[in-house]
Amino acid sequence: MHWSRWGDPNRTATLPDNAGELIAFAFGDVTPDPAVELADVRLPESRLTPEQRQAYAAAVTPAQVAIDDTARIEHTRGKSTPDLLAARSGDFSAAPDAVLRPASHDEVVEVLRISARERIAVVPFGGGTSVVGGLAPDGSAYDAVVALDLRRLDQLVELDETSLTATLQAGMLGPQVEETLGAKGYTLGHFPQSFEYASVGGFAATRSSGQSSSGYGRFDAMVVALTVATPAGTWRLGRAPASAAGPDLRQLVLGSEGAFGVITDVTVVVRPRPQAKAYETWRFESFASGATAMRTLVQDRINPTVLRLSDETETAINLSDPSAIGLNADGGCQMVCGFEGTEQRVARMRGEVGEVLSGLGGTLVGQEGGDAWADGRFDAPYLRDALLDEGVMVETLETATTWTNLPRLYDAVKSAIDAAAKEQGADPIVLCHISHVYPSGASLYFTVAVRETDDPVAQWAPVKRAAGDAISRHGGTITHHHAVGRDHKPWLTDEIGETGVAVLRAVKETLDPEGILNPGVLIP
């Protein structure tokens, strides 16, 4: 990816013409804030000794030990807005001392053995898409930090067409997974907004949830087995689709963010590639009435493959279609419904869903808006970069709760963000949508846009703190699918309790006694 932006370096987004009206209306005069030039970036010297480089070279071959500035810059932090603001300012003080690119599980094990012996911190690196500080280790207690880039672990190991499972190496990125499985007639069906750059290992390590989760489920629900390299040795988990052989230890790895081990392959459930896809939009008078319709669908087990509801503000700005962002005075809330499967199943699902939504006050708008959402669903991060260029800071945060608690949590988080941002001297726009639903509850995904002040990193910190406090205080999880990283650690103890924290620390001590794996991430 681009060293200081999201995504394809050759694809720099510009704001649509109608966005200028929105910026002027919402933020008044803004001051453009361009990024520094790459040529002006300066890195600290690599701290690896010649002997340490030689040891790593013996493990992964000399060509796969990179200490050049480009490799180190590209593996510094992730893609949260604070991460991007640091990169745009030229701050690469957190750059790893080297980038290692193993080609096998055994090479990963050997890298970890060397790192534990030499007291060198290791950051597992998949696609680099973390938005919670998950790639920003605390390396202060270590002699050096290396990024363990898994891109060379990129093969389909096995496809079991009878059991409908596939074993995928952890470095495969989303598009490669779909291309490889698609050539054999299958799909994983996992499409998070980071899809184009996120990896299989990252999906597992963060409990990722894709935009088709209503139909395909979360990634952790797809996992049958994992292979993990740890400083204590190889750990293989998952022998059958279900087991009563004690607690499910796969769950210790799913969501562990590289703090317990390095996932090298994952066996997942796959589906036949859909013959037909259809996306349509519906309009509801309010966010509350749309949420009721979503709850009815999922509790009646007739929810479509994609189910997404924007609140009044997000609908007015039309954020679900980044190419058309701007003021929209139509009112109400937009719902996107997507249907995938055979022609007959898509037709049946559309009929059943349409009957329920119409009966609950929904109005069918048509397929044009749904197709626009499907075409632009991976474009929003590029839009964030364009707004940052203009001096408008944009960041996201998410949570989940029960249906009963959803309205209370929604109001509390919006109010907390609004008040905290105003205390920093700028009025925010706070948008929200629901895009992951369950019979007992749903997620809330907030987008915050605000005019930058002199120090946008310091400006955002109290807003994030206020939002996290509101989520914790009002019964939400601190993260539904973005993971914990460093950004959400302050609230994890409240969510899992001191006993839960002790369990995590005990697992860490068993698997990684020297504490070299992603130090400072996940565990309070």
C-alpha positions, 0 to 999 in steps of 0.5 A: 500500500501507499506509504502515507495513504490507504491502498493503491499508490497509483489510485489517489482519490479526489473529492467529487464535485458535490463534496465541496458544498458539504465541506463548506456547509459543515466545516466552514473554512478549512486549511489544506494539510498535505503530506510530507514528501517521501524524500524528506522522511528520515528513519533511525538507524537499524539496531540489528547487529551484523550477527543478528542479520546473519542469523535471520538471513540463515533462517529466511535467506539473505534476500528476504531480510530487508533493512532499506528505508522503503521496506521499513517505512512500508511496515511502520504502523497501520492505517488508522487515522492517527497512524496516517497523521503520523506518516503524513507528518514524516514521523517514522520513529516507530519503524521496524529495524528490519523486515523479514519475509519467511516462505514457510511455517518452519521459517517462521518458527526459526525466526521466533526462536532467534528473536526470543534468544536475542530479545528482539520484538516481532510484529506479525504483518499481513496486509498492514490494514490495522486501524487500532494500533495493532502494528505499533508495538512497544519495543522500548524493552527490546534490543530491536523490532522486526516486522514479520511479513507473511506475504510469501505464505500465499498458497491454497494448501488444500481444497476439500470439495466433499467437506467444503473446506479450504486450507489457506496460507496466512499471507493470502490477501482477500482478492487472491483468496477469491480468485483462487477459490473462484477458479474452482467454483467456490467463495469464502464470502468474506469482504471487509472494507479492507478486503483488497489489502487484508490477509487471511491471517489478519482476518483470523487474528482480529476476528474480522467481519465482512460486509456480507456477514449477514449471509456468510457470517463472521470470519471466526465462525468460518474457521475449522482449524489453524496452524500457529507458530509460537516461541514455544513451538508449533501449535495445531488446533481444530480436528473436527467441525465440533468437539467437546474435548474441553474448551475450544482453544482455537478461540485463544488464537482467533482475535489474539492479534499476533500476541500469542503466536503467528498464524501460518495457515487457516482451514475455513468453510467455503461455499459454492460461488453464487450464480446471481447477485442483486443489491437494492436499497430501501427507505425507512422513516427513521433509524429506529424503524429501520433497526426494528426491520433488521431485527425482525429479519434476522430473528425470523432467519430470513435476513439477506446476504448483505444488510446495512442501515445508515442513520439519518445523517449518513443517509443525508450525506450519502456516505454509502456511495463515496462517488456521490457524497454530498448533501441530500435532502430526501430524508429518512434512512437508507437500507442496503439489502444484498442477495447472493446464490442461485437465481431461484434463491435470490428471487425467493429471498428478495420476495420474502425480505421485501414482504417483511420490509414493506409490512414494516414501513419500508419503501423500495427505492430500487437497484440503482442505489444498491449497485452503487453501494456494491461498486463503491464499497471499497472506496471509502478509505480513499475518500478519507485521504482526500478529506485529510488533504483538505484539512478535514479529519475522518476516523471510525469506531465501532461497537456492538450490543443487544437490540434492547440496548442499541438505542441507548448506546447509539445516543450515548456514543454520539453525544459523547463524540459531539461534546468531546469534539466541541471541547477541542474547538470544532463541531463534528459530523457524526454518522452511524450505520448498522452492518452486522446483525445477530438474533440478539443484537447488532453492531454500530459503526460510527464515522466522525468528520471534523475540521482539523485544529493545529494538532489533529492527533492531540485533537482526536485523543480525547474524542476517542477516549470519550467514545470508549468511555461511553461504550464501556459505561453503556454496555457495548463491547469496545470492539466488534471487528476492529480488534483491540490493538493498543487503542482499545486496551484502556477499556479491555479490563472493564469488559473481561474483568481482572480474571480475564486479564490474568488468563490472557497473561497466563497464556502469553507467558506459556506461549511467549515467555520472553514476551517478544510477540507484538509487545504492548498490543492486546494485553493490558 
